[in-house]
Amino acid sequence: MGQMAELFYPKVWDKVFYLVLCIYLYGDLAIYEAAVAKSLRDSICNYVSPNCTMALNDTDPCFKNNSDLSRLDVYRICIFDSISCWLYSNHVSGVQVDVLDPVTLIML
């Protein structure tokens, strides 16, 4: 698609096309990240509300033994874990992620 944009648009619009494509892909990645973290949280947490018909809130505990971790805490841990695995795998595979390299180096 980028090569087609180069054929039909002037150079300024060609750069705009690539910018919009990058914004779209990062937004798409954020949506998938949130969905994966929520699914992980729902499979990890084993707390059931006393009234089984009530929906669980983010402030409810995650585990049956009344631990200090809420469902929101576990969700944030899952997001951090998924992002750190993605950054680490890009660093190990040798793929250069110029925007995120300082973050990757700090995390290692």
C-alpha distances in whole Angstrom, upper triangle without the diagonal:
4,5,5,6,9,10,11,12,15,15,16,13,10,13,13,9,10,13,12,10,13,15,14,14,17,19,18,19,22,23,23,25,28,28,28,31,33,33,34,37,38,39,41,43,46,48,49,50,54,53,50,49,48,44,44,43,41,45,46,47,45,48,51,53,53,51,50,46,44,42,40,41,39,36,36,37,34,31,33,33,29,28,30,30,26,27,29,27,25,27,29,26,26,22,22,22,23,23,25,27,30,30,30,33,35,35,36
4,5,5,6,9,10,10,12,12,13,11,8,9,11,8,7,11,11,9,12,14,14,14,17,19,18,20,23,24,24,26,28,29,29,32,34,34,35,38,39,40,41,44,47,49,50,51,55,54,52,51,49,46,45,44,42,45,47,48,46,49,52,54,53,51,50,46,45,42,40,41,40,36,36,37,34,31,32,33,29,28,30,29,25,26,28,27,24,26,28,25,24,21,20,20,20,21,23,25,28,29,28,31,33,33,34
4,5,5,6,9,10,12,12,14,12,9,12,13,11,10,14,15,13,15,18,18,18,21,22,22,23,26,27,27,29,32,32,33,35,37,37,39,41,42,43,45,47,50,52,53,55,58,58,55,54,53,49,49,48,46,49,51,51,49,52,55,57,57,54,53,50,48,46,43,44,43,40,39,40,38,35,36,36,33,31,33,32,28,29,31,29,26,28,30,27,26,23,22,22,23,24,26,28,31,31,31,33,36,36,37
4,5,5,6,8,11,12,14,12,9,13,14,11,12,15,15,13,16,19,18,18,22,23,22,24,27,27,28,30,32,33,33,36,38,38,40,42,43,44,46,48,51,52,53,55,58,58,55,54,53,49,49,48,46,49,51,52,50,53,56,58,57,56,54,51,49,46,44,45,44,41,40,41,39,36,37,38,34,33,35,34,30,31,34,32,29,31,33,30,29,26,26,25,26,26,29,30,33,34,34,36,39,39,40
4,5,5,6,8,9,11,8,6,9,10,7,9,12,12,11,14,17,16,17,20,21,21,23,26,26,27,29,31,32,33,35,37,38,39,41,42,43,45,47,50,52,53,54,58,57,54,53,52,48,48,46,45,48,50,51,49,52,55,57,56,54,53,49,48,45,43,44,43,40,39,40,38,35,36,37,34,31,34,34,30,30,33,31,28,31,33,30,29,26,25,24,24,24,27,29,32,32,32,35,37,37,39
4,6,6,7,7,10,9,6,9,11,9,10,13,14,14,16,19,19,19,22,24,24,25,28,29,30,31,34,35,35,38,39,40,41,44,45,46,47,49,53,54,55,57,60,60,57,56,55,51,50,49,47,50,52,53,51,54,58,60,59,57,55,51,50,47,45,46,45,42,41,42,40,37,38,38,35,33,35,35,31,31,34,32,29,31,33,30,29,26,24,24,24,24,27,29,32,33,33,35,37,38,39
4,6,8,10,12,11,9,13,14,12,14,17,17,17,19,22,21,22,25,26,26,28,31,32,32,34,36,37,38,40,42,42,44,46,47,48,50,52,55,57,58,59,63,62,59,58,57,53,53,52,50,53,55,56,54,57,60,62,61,59,58,54,53,50,48,49,48,45,44,45,43,40,41,42,38,36,38,38,34,34,37,35,32,34,36,33,32,29,28,28,27,28,31,33,35,36,36,39,41,41,42
4,7,10,12,9,9,12,13,11,14,17,16,16,19,21,21,22,25,26,26,28,30,31,32,34,36,37,38,40,42,42,44,46,47,48,50,52,55,56,57,58,62,61,58,57,56,52,52,51,49,52,54,56,54,57,60,62,61,59,58,54,53,50,47,49,48,45,44,45,43,40,41,42,39,37,39,39,35,35,38,37,34,36,38,35,34,31,30,29,29,29,32,34,37,37,38,40,42,42,44
4,7,8,6,6,10,10,9,12,14,14,15,18,19,19,21,24,24,25,27,29,30,31,33,35,36,37,39,41,42,43,45,46,48,49,51,54,55,56,57,61,60,58,56,55,51,51,49,48,51,53,54,53,56,59,61,60,58,56,53,51,48,46,47,47,43,42,44,42,38,39,41,38,35,38,38,34,34,37,36,33,35,37,35,33,30,29,27,27,27,30,32,34,35,36,38,40,41,42
4,6,6,6,9,10,11,13,14,15,17,19,20,21,23,25,26,27,29,31,32,33,35,37,38,39,41,42,44,45,47,48,50,51,53,56,57,58,59,63,62,60,58,57,53,53,51,49,52,54,56,54,57,61,63,61,59,57,54,52,50,47,48,48,44,43,45,43,40,40,42,39,36,38,39,35,35,38,37,33,35,38,35,34,30,29,28,26,26,30,32,34,35,36,38,40,41,42
4,6,5,6,9,10,11,13,14,15,17,19,20,21,23,25,26,27,29,31,32,33,35,37,38,39,41,42,44,45,47,48,49,51,55,56,57,58,62,61,59,58,56,52,52,50,48,51,53,54,52,56,59,61,59,57,55,52,51,48,45,46,46,43,41,43,41,38,38,39,37,34,36,36,33,32,35,34,30,32,35,33,31,27,25,24,23,23,27,28,30,32,33,34,36,38,39
4,5,5,6,9,10,11,13,14,16,17,19,20,22,23,25,26,27,29,31,32,33,35,36,38,39,41,42,44,46,47,48,50,53,54,55,56,60,59,57,56,54,50,49,48,45,48,51,52,51,54,57,59,57,55,53,50,48,46,43,44,44,41,39,41,40,36,37,38,36,33,35,36,32,31,34,34,30,32,35,33,31,28,26,24,23,22,26,28,29,31,32,34,35,36,38
4,5,5,6,9,10,10,12,14,15,16,18,20,21,22,24,26,27,28,30,31,33,34,36,37,39,40,42,43,45,46,48,51,52,53,54,58,57,55,53,52,48,47,46,44,47,49,50,49,52,56,57,56,54,52,49,47,45,42,43,43,39,38,40,38,35,36,37,34,32,34,35,31,31,34,33,30,32,35,33,31,28,26,24,23,23,26,28,30,31,32,34,36,37,38
4,5,5,7,9,10,11,13,14,15,17,19,20,21,23,25,26,27,29,31,32,33,35,37,38,39,41,42,44,45,47,50,51,53,54,57,57,55,53,52,48,47,46,44,47,49,50,48,51,55,57,55,53,51,48,47,44,41,42,42,39,37,39,37,34,34,36,33,30,32,33,29,29,32,31,27,29,32,30,28,25,23,22,21,21,24,26,28,29,30,32,34,35,36
4,5,5,6,9,10,11,12,14,15,17,18,20,21,23,25,26,27,29,31,32,33,35,36,37,39,41,42,43,45,48,50,51,52,56,55,53,52,50,46,46,44,41,44,47,48,46,49,53,54,53,51,49,45,44,42,39,40,40,36,35,36,35,31,32,33,31,28,30,31,27,26,29,29,25,27,30,28,26,23,21,19,18,18,21,23,25,26,27,29,31,32,33
4,5,5,6,8,10,11,12,14,15,16,18,20,21,23,24,26,27,29,30,32,33,35,36,37,39,41,42,43,47,48,49,50,53,53,51,50,48,44,43,41,39,42,45,46,44,48,51,53,51,49,47,44,42,40,37,38,38,35,33,35,34,30,31,33,30,27,30,31,27,26,30,29,26,28,31,29,28,24,22,20,19,18,21,24,26,26,28,30,31,32,34
4,5,5,6,9,10,11,12,14,15,16,18,20,21,23,24,26,27,29,30,32,33,35,36,38,39,41,42,45,47,48,49,52,52,50,48,46,43,42,41,39,42,44,45,44,47,50,52,51,49,47,44,42,39,37,38,38,34,33,35,33,29,30,32,29,26,29,29,26,26,29,28,25,27,30,28,27,23,22,20,20,19,22,24,27,27,28,30,32,32,34
4,5,5,6,9,10,11,12,14,15,16,18,20,21,22,24,26,27,28,30,32,33,34,36,37,39,40,44,45,47,48,51,51,49,48,46,42,41,40,38,41,43,44,42,45,48,50,49,47,45,42,40,38,35,36,36,32,31,32,31,27,28,29,26,24,26,26,23,22,26,25,21,24,26,24,23,19,18,16,16,16,18,21,23,24,24,27,29,29,30
4,5,5,6,9,10,11,12,14,15,17,19,20,21,23,25,26,27,29,31,32,33,35,36,37,39,42,44,45,46,50,49,47,46,44,40,39,38,35,38,41,42,40,43,47,48,47,45,43,39,38,36,33,34,34,30,29,30,29,25,26,28,25,22,25,26,22,21,25,25,21,23,27,25,24,20,18,16,15,14,17,20,22,22,23,26,27,27,29
4,5,5,6,9,10,10,12,14,15,17,18,20,21,23,24,26,27,29,30,32,33,35,36,37,41,42,43,44,48,47,45,44,42,38,37,36,34,37,39,40,39,42,45,47,46,44,42,39,37,34,32,33,33,29,28,30,28,25,26,28,25,22,25,26,22,22,26,26,23,25,28,27,26,22,21,18,18,16,19,22,24,23,25,28,29,29,31
4,5,5,6,9,10,10,12,14,15,17,18,20,21,23,24,26,27,29,30,32,33,34,36,40,41,42,43,47,46,44,43,41,38,37,35,33,37,39,40,38,41,44,46,45,43,42,38,36,34,31,32,32,28,27,29,27,24,25,26,23,21,24,24,20,21,24,23,20,23,26,24,23,19,19,16,17,16,18,21,23,23,23,26,28,28,29
4,5,5,6,9,10,11,12,14,15,16,18,20,21,22,24,26,27,28,30,32,33,34,38,39,41,42,46,45,43,42,40,37,36,34,32,35,37,38,36,39,42,44,43,41,39,35,34,32,29,30,29,26,25,26,24,21,22,23,20,18,20,21,17,17,21,20,17,20,23,21,20,17,16,13,14,12,14,17,19,19,20,23,24,24,26
4,6,5,6,9,10,11,12,14,15,17,19,20,21,23,25,26,27,29,30,31,33,36,37,39,40,43,43,41,40,38,34,33,31,29,32,34,35,34,37,41,42,41,39,37,34,32,30,27,28,28,24,23,25,23,20,21,23,20,17,20,21,18,18,22,22,19,22,25,24,23,19,18,15,16,13,15,18,20,19,21,24,24,24,27
4,6,5,6,9,10,11,12,14,16,17,18,20,21,23,24,26,27,29,30,32,35,36,37,38,42,41,39,38,36,33,32,30,28,32,34,35,33,36,40,42,40,39,37,34,32,29,27,28,27,24,23,25,23,20,21,23,20,18,21,22,18,19,23,22,20,23,25,24,24,20,20,17,18,16,17,21,23,22,22,26,27,26,28
4,5,5,6,9,10,11,12,14,15,16,18,20,21,22,24,26,27,28,30,33,35,36,38,41,41,39,38,36,32,31,30,28,31,33,34,32,35,38,40,39,37,36,32,31,28,26,27,26,22,22,23,21,18,19,20,17,15,18,18,15,16,19,18,16,19,22,20,21,17,17,14,16,14,15,18,21,19,20,23,24,23,25
4,5,5,6,9,10,10,12,14,15,16,18,20,21,22,24,26,27,28,32,33,35,36,40,39,37,37,35,31,30,28,26,29,31,31,30,33,36,38,37,35,33,29,28,26,23,24,23,20,19,20,18,15,16,18,15,13,16,16,13,14,17,17,15,18,21,20,20,17,16,13,14,12,13,16,18,16,17,21,21,20,23
4,5,5,6,9,10,11,13,14,15,17,19,20,21,23,25,26,27,30,31,33,34,37,37,35,34,32,28,27,26,24,27,29,30,28,31,35,37,35,34,32,28,27,24,22,23,22,19,18,20,18,15,17,19,16,14,18,18,16,17,20,20,19,21,24,23,24,20,20,17,18,15,16,19,21,19,20,24,24,23,25
4,5,5,6,9,10,11,12,14,16,17,18,20,21,23,24,26,29,31,32,33,37,36,34,33,31,28,27,26,24,27,29,30,28,31,34,36,35,34,32,29,27,24,22,23,22,19,19,20,18,15,17,18,15,14,18,18,15,17,20,19,18,21,23,22,23,20,20,17,19,17,17,21,23,21,21,25,25,24,26
4,5,5,6,9,10,10,12,14,15,16,18,20,21,22,24,27,29,31,32,36,36,33,33,31,28,26,25,23,26,28,28,26,29,32,34,33,31,30,26,25,22,20,21,20,17,16,17,15,12,14,15,11,10,14,14,11,13,16,16,15,18,20,19,20,17,18,15,17,15,14,18,20,17,17,21,22,20,22
4,5,5,6,9,10,11,12,14,15,16,18,20,21,22,26,27,28,30,33,33,31,31,29,25,23,22,20,23,25,25,24,27,30,32,31,29,27,24,22,20,17,18,18,14,13,15,13,10,12,14,11,10,14,15,12,14,17,17,17,19,22,22,23,20,20,17,18,16,15,18,20,17,18,21,21,20,22
4,5,5,6,9,10,11,12,14,15,17,19,20,21,24,26,27,28,32,31,29,28,26,23,22,21,19,22,24,25,23,26,29,32,30,29,28,24,22,19,17,19,18,14,14,17,14,11,14,16,13,13,16,17,15,17,20,20,19,22,24,24,25,22,23,20,22,20,19,22,24,21,21,25,25,23,25
4,5,5,6,9,10,11,12,14,15,17,18,20,23,25,26,28,31,31,29,28,27,23,22,21,20,23,24,25,22,25,28,31,30,28,28,24,22,19,18,19,17,14,15,16,13,11,14,14,11,11,15,14,13,15,18,17,17,21,22,22,23,21,22,19,22,20,19,22,23,21,20,24,24,22,24
4,5,5,6,9,10,11,12,14,15,16,18,22,23,25,26,30,31,28,28,26,23,21,20,18,21,22,22,20,23,26,28,27,25,25,21,20,17,15,16,14,11,11,12,9,7,10,10,7,8,12,12,10,13,16,15,16,19,20,20,22,20,21,18,20,18,16,19,21,18,18,21,21,19,21
4,6,5,6,9,10,10,12,14,15,16,20,21,22,23,27,27,25,25,23,19,18,17,14,18,19,20,18,21,24,26,25,24,23,19,17,14,12,14,13,9,10,12,9,7,11,12,10,10,14,15,14,16,19,19,20,22,24,24,26,24,24,21,23,21,19,22,23,20,20,24,23,21,23
4,6,5,6,9,10,11,12,14,15,19,20,21,23,26,26,24,23,22,18,17,17,15,19,19,20,18,21,24,26,25,24,24,20,18,15,14,16,14,10,12,14,11,10,13,14,11,13,16,16,15,18,20,20,21,24,25,25,27,25,26,23,26,24,22,25,26,23,23,27,26,23,26
4,5,5,6,9,10,11,12,14,17,19,21,23,27,27,24,25,23,20,18,18,16,20,20,20,17,19,23,25,25,23,23,19,18,15,14,15,13,10,12,12,8,8,12,11,8,11,14,13,13,16,18,17,19,21,22,22,25,23,24,22,25,23,21,23,25,22,21,25,24,21,23
4,5,5,6,9,10,10,12,16,17,19,21,25,25,23,24,22,18,16,16,13,16,17,17,14,17,20,22,22,20,19,16,14,11,11,11,9,6,8,8,5,5,9,9,7,10,13,13,13,16,17,18,19,22,23,23,26,24,25,22,25,23,20,23,24,20,20,23,23,20,22
4,5,5,6,9,10,11,14,15,16,18,22,22,20,20,18,15,13,13,11,14,15,15,13,15,19,21,20,19,19,15,13,10,10,11,9,6,9,11,8,9,12,12,11,14,16,16,17,19,21,21,23,25,26,27,29,28,29,26,28,26,24,27,27,24,24,27,26,23,25
4,5,5,6,9,10,13,15,16,18,22,22,20,20,19,16,14,15,14,17,16,16,13,16,18,21,21,20,21,17,15,12,13,14,11,9,12,13,9,11,14,13,12,15,17,17,17,20,22,21,23,26,26,27,29,28,29,27,30,28,26,28,29,26,25,28,28,25,26
4,5,5,6,9,12,14,16,19,22,23,21,22,21,18,15,16,14,17,16,15,12,14,17,19,19,18,18,15,14,11,12,12,9,8,11,10,7,9,12,11,10,13,15,14,16,19,19,19,22,24,24,25,28,27,28,26,29,27,24,27,27,24,23,26,25,22,24
4,5,5,6,10,11,13,16,19,20,18,20,18,15,12,13,11,13,12,12,9,11,14,17,16,15,15,12,10,7,9,9,6,5,9,9,7,9,12,12,12,15,17,16,18,20,21,22,24,26,27,28,30,29,30,28,30,28,26,28,28,25,24,27,26,23,25
4,6,6,8,10,11,14,17,18,15,17,15,12,10,12,11,14,12,12,9,11,14,16,16,16,17,14,12,8,11,12,9,9,12,13,11,13,16,15,15,18,20,20,21,24,25,25,27,29,30,30,33,32,33,31,34,32,29,31,32,28,28,31,30,26,28
4,6,8,11,12,15,19,20,17,19,18,16,14,15,15,17,15,14,10,11,14,16,17,17,18,15,14,11,14,14,11,11,14,14,11,14,17,15,15,18,20,19,20,24,24,24,26,29,28,29,32,31,33,31,34,32,30,32,32,29,28,31,30,26,28
4,6,9,12,15,18,20,18,20,19,17,14,15,14,16,14,12,8,9,11,14,14,13,15,12,12,10,12,12,8,10,13,11,10,13,15,14,14,18,19,18,20,23,23,23,26,28,28,29,32,31,33,31,34,32,29,31,31,27,27,29,28,25,26
4,6,9,12,15,17,15,17,16,14,11,12,11,13,10,8,5,6,8,11,11,11,13,10,9,7,11,11,8,10,13,12,12,15,17,16,17,20,21,21,23,25,26,26,29,31,31,32,35,34,36,33,36,34,31,33,33,29,29,31,30,27,28
4,6,10,13,15,13,16,15,14,11,13,14,14,11,9,6,5,6,10,11,11,14,12,11,10,14,14,12,13,17,16,15,19,20,19,20,24,25,24,26,29,29,30,32,34,34,35,38,38,39,37,40,38,35,37,37,33,33,35,33,30,32
4,7,9,12,11,13,12,12,9,11,12,12,8,7,5,5,5,8,9,10,12,11,10,9,13,14,12,14,17,17,17,20,22,21,23,25,27,27,29,31,32,32,35,36,37,38,41,40,41,39,41,39,36,38,38,34,34,37,35,32,34
4,6,8,7,10,9,9,8,11,13,13,9,9,9,8,7,11,11,13,16,14,13,12,15,17,15,17,20,20,20,22,25,24,25,28,30,30,31,34,35,35,38,39,40,41,44,43,44,41,44,42,39,41,41,37,37,40,38,35,37
4,5,6,8,7,8,7,10,12,12,8,9,10,11,9,13,12,14,16,15,13,12,16,18,17,18,21,22,22,24,26,27,27,30,32,32,34,36,37,38,40,42,42,43,46,45,46,43,45,43,40,43,43,39,39,42,40,37,39
4,6,9,8,11,10,13,16,15,11,12,13,13,11,13,13,16,18,18,16,16,19,21,20,22,25,25,25,28,30,30,31,34,35,36,37,40,40,41,43,45,46,47,50,48,50,47,49,47,44,46,46,42,43,45,43,40,42
4,5,6,9,10,13,16,16,13,14,16,16,14,17,16,19,21,20,18,17,20,22,22,23,26,27,27,29,31,32,32,35,37,37,38,41,42,42,45,46,47,48,51,49,50,48,50,47,45,47,47,44,44,47,45,42,44
4,6,8,9,13,16,16,13,15,15,15,14,17,17,20,21,20,18,17,20,22,21,21,25,26,25,27,30,30,30,33,35,35,36,39,40,40,42,44,45,46,48,47,48,46,48,46,43,46,46,42,43,45,44,41,43
4,7,9,13,16,17,15,17,17,18,17,20,20,22,24,22,19,18,20,23,22,22,26,27,26,28,31,31,31,34,36,36,37,39,41,41,43,45,46,47,49,48,49,46,48,46,44,46,47,43,43,46,45,42,44
4,6,9,13,14,11,14,15,17,16,19,18,20,21,20,17,15,17,20,20,20,23,25,24,25,28,29,29,31,34,34,35,38,39,40,41,43,44,45,48,46,47,44,46,43,41,44,44,40,41,44,42,39,42
4,7,10,12,10,13,13,15,16,19,18,19,20,18,14,12,14,17,17,16,20,22,21,22,25,26,26,28,30,31,32,34,36,36,38,40,41,42,44,42,43,40,42,40,37,40,40,37,38,41,39,36,39
4,7,8,6,9,10,12,13,16,14,16,16,14,11,9,11,14,14,13,16,18,18,19,22,23,23,25,27,28,29,31,33,34,35,37,38,39,42,40,41,38,40,37,35,38,38,34,35,38,36,33,36
4,5,5,9,10,13,15,17,15,15,15,13,9,8,9,12,13,12,15,17,17,18,20,22,22,24,26,27,28,30,32,33,34,36,38,39,41,39,40,36,38,35,33,36,36,32,33,36,34,31,34
4,6,8,9,13,15,17,14,14,13,10,7,5,5,8,10,9,11,13,14,15,17,19,19,21,23,24,25,27,29,30,31,33,35,36,38,36,36,33,35,32,30,33,32,28,29,32,30,27,30
4,6,9,12,14,15,12,12,10,9,5,6,7,9,11,11,13,15,16,17,19,20,22,23,25,26,28,29,31,32,34,35,37,38,40,39,39,36,37,34,32,34,33,30,31,33,31,29,32
4,6,9,10,12,9,10,10,9,6,6,8,10,11,12,14,16,17,18,20,21,23,24,26,27,29,30,32,33,35,36,37,39,41,40,40,37,39,36,34,36,36,32,33,35,33,30,33
4,6,7,9,6,7,7,6,4,6,9,9,10,12,14,14,16,18,19,20,22,24,25,26,28,29,30,32,34,35,36,38,40,39,40,37,39,36,33,36,35,31,32,34,31,29,31
4,7,9,8,7,8,6,5,5,8,9,7,10,12,12,13,16,17,17,19,21,22,23,25,27,27,29,31,32,33,35,37,36,37,35,37,35,32,34,33,29,30,32,30,27,29
4,6,6,6,9,8,8,9,12,12,10,13,15,15,15,18,20,19,21,24,24,24,27,29,29,30,33,34,34,36,39,38,39,37,39,37,34,36,35,32,32,34,32,28,30
4,5,8,11,11,11,12,15,15,14,17,19,18,19,22,23,23,25,27,28,28,31,33,33,34,37,38,38,40,42,42,43,41,43,41,38,40,39,35,35,37,35,32,34
4,6,9,10,12,13,17,16,15,18,20,19,20,23,24,23,26,28,28,29,32,33,33,35,37,38,38,40,43,43,44,42,44,42,39,40,39,36,36,37,35,32,33
4,7,8,9,12,14,14,14,17,18,18,20,22,23,23,25,28,28,29,31,33,33,35,37,38,38,41,43,43,43,41,43,41,37,39,38,34,35,37,34,31,33
4,5,8,11,13,11,11,15,16,15,17,20,20,20,23,25,25,26,29,30,30,32,34,35,35,38,40,40,40,38,40,38,34,36,35,31,31,33,30,28,29
4,6,10,11,9,10,14,14,14,16,19,19,19,22,24,24,25,28,29,29,31,33,34,34,37,39,38,39,36,38,35,32,34,33,29,30,31,28,26,28
4,7,8,6,7,10,11,10,13,15,15,16,18,20,20,22,24,25,26,28,30,31,32,34,36,35,36,33,35,32,29,31,30,26,27,29,26,23,26
4,5,5,6,9,10,11,13,14,16,17,19,20,21,23,25,26,27,29,31,32,33,35,37,36,36,33,35,32,30,32,31,27,28,30,28,25,28
4,5,5,6,9,10,11,12,14,15,17,19,20,21,23,24,26,27,29,30,31,33,35,34,34,32,34,31,28,31,30,26,27,30,28,25,27
4,5,5,6,9,10,11,12,14,15,17,18,20,21,23,24,26,27,29,30,32,33,32,32,29,31,28,26,28,28,24,25,27,25,23,26
4,5,5,6,9,10,11,12,14,16,16,18,20,21,22,24,26,27,28,30,32,31,31,28,30,27,24,27,26,22,23,25,23,20,23
4,5,5,6,9,10,10,12,14,15,16,18,20,21,22,24,25,26,28,30,29,30,28,30,27,24,26,26,22,22,25,23,20,22
4,5,5,6,9,10,11,12,14,15,17,18,20,21,23,24,26,27,29,28,28,26,28,25,22,25,25,21,21,24,23,20,22
4,5,5,6,8,10,11,12,14,15,16,18,20,21,22,24,26,27,26,26,23,25,22,20,22,22,18,19,21,19,17,20
4,5,5,6,9,10,10,12,14,15,16,18,20,21,22,24,26,25,26,23,25,23,20,21,21,17,17,20,18,15,17
4,5,5,6,9,10,10,12,14,15,16,18,20,21,22,24,23,24,22,24,22,19,21,22,18,18,20,19,16,18
4,5,5,6,8,10,11,12,14,15,17,18,20,21,23,22,22,19,21,19,16,19,19,15,16,19,18,15,17
4,6,5,6,9,10,10,12,14,15,16,18,20,21,20,21,18,20,18,15,16,16,13,13,16,14,11,14
4,6,5,6,9,10,10,12,14,15,16,18,20,19,20,18,21,19,16,17,18,14,13,16,15,11,13
4,6,5,6,9,10,11,12,14,15,16,19,18,19,16,19,18,15,17,18,14,13,17,16,13,15
4,5,5,6,9,10,11,12,14,15,17,15,16,13,16,14,11,13,14,11,10,14,14,11,13
4,5,5,6,8,10,10,12,14,16,15,15,13,16,15,11,12,13,9,8,11,11,8,10
4,5,5,6,9,10,10,12,14,14,15,14,17,16,13,14,15,12,10,13,14,10,11
4,6,5,6,9,10,11,13,11,13,11,14,14,11,12,14,12,10,13,14,12,13
4,6,5,6,9,10,11,10,10,9,11,11,8,9,11,8,6,10,11,9,10
4,5,5,6,8,10,10,11,11,14,14,11,10,12,10,7,9,11,8,8
4,5,5,6,9,9,11,11,14,15,12,12,15,13,10,12,14,12,11
4,6,5,6,5,7,7,11,12,10,10,13,12,9,11,14,13,12
4,6,5,6,7,8,11,12,10,8,11,11,7,9,12,11,9
4,5,8,10,11,14,16,14,12,14,14,10,11,14,13,11
4,6,9,11,14,16,14,13,16,16,13,14,17,16,14
4,6,9,12,14,13,11,15,15,12,13,16,16,14
4,6,9,12,11,10,14,14,12,13,17,16,16
4,6,9,9,8,11,12,11,12,15,16,15
4,6,6,6,9,10,9,11,14,14,15
4,6,5,8,10,10,11,14,15,16
4,6,8,9,10,12,13,14,16
4,6,5,6,9,10,11,13
4,5,5,6,9,10,11
4,5,5,6,9,10
4,5,5,6,9
4,5,5,6
4,5,5
4,6
4
